[in-house]
């Protein structure tokens, strides 16, 4: 469980960085390759961190789509030439706030 806490805190940090980099503003994200690179890197790291969580923790919290988050990493890493920025923004805007809200309860 100690390792889970480290990874959960890391996921929270990644989400907070994404929010800081984008300023929760689609225009900022869509118009800055620097911000896009930083956000994509943090999404990769966040997704990889979910793969390190224990099976016990993920089983106890089926309300979080762990497999989808983990699978998103593969899209980001292997489809880097075909990334859909509006789709990534939709994840930032629609998925990350809920995930961020759920994680402190798990730490």
N, C-alpha and C positions, 0 to 999 in steps of 0.2 A: 504494500500500500504506500510505502514511502516513495518508491519510484513513481507511482501513479501521481502523487502530489506534485512532484517535480515536473512531470510532463504536463499536468493540468495547468500549473502556474505558467509554464512556458507557452502553452496555447493561449492563455489569457493575455500574456505579454504580446504575442504575435497579433492578436486582434486589436489590442490597444495601439500598437504601432501602426497598423493599417488605418485605424481611425485617425491617428495623428497625421499620417502622411497624406491622406485624402482630404482631411478636414471635413469628412462626411459630405463631400461635394463631388458630384459626378463630373462636373466640368474640370475640376482639378485633376481627377484621375484620368479622364479621357484625353487631356491636352498636355500631359507631361510624361514623356518616356521615362524620365527618372523616377517619378512616382509609380508608374506602372511596374518598372523593374523591382522597386522596393516592395510593392504590394505582392507581386507574384512570388517573390522570394519568401516573404512571410507566409503566404498561403501554402507554399510547398512545405515549409518548416512546420507549420501548424498541422498539415495533413500527415506528415511523417511522424509527428509526435503522437497522433492518435493511434498509430500502428504499434507504438511502444507500450500502450496501456494494457493492463492485465485483462484477461478474459473475464475475470470475476467482476471488475468494475464496469466493463462495457455491458455485460449481461444484466447487471443491476440497474442499468439506465438505458433501456431500449427506446426511450423517448428521444434520444439523440441518435442521429443516423450515422453511426460510426463508420460503417462500410462505405457509405456515400462520401463522407469526408476523406477517408483513406483513398478511395478511388479517384477523387479529384486530383490528388497528387500526381497520379499517372497521366492524367490529361495535361496538367501544367508542365510536366517534365518531358513527356514524349511528343506532345503536339505543339511544341513551342513556336513553330512557324505558322501554325494555324489557330492561335489563340483568339477567341472571340471576346474582345474587350467589353462589349455590352453585357455579355453573359457573365463575365467575371464581376462586373459592377453589380449585376443582379444578385450574385452570391454575397457580395459585400453588404449590399443594402437590405436584402431579405433574409439571409441565413445567419450571418455573423451576429447580429444583435441578439437573436434568440439563443444561439450557442453561448455567447458571452454571458447572457443572463442566467443560464443553467449551470455554468461551470463553478462559480463560487460555492454553490451548495455541495459540490463534490470534493472540494479541496479540504 
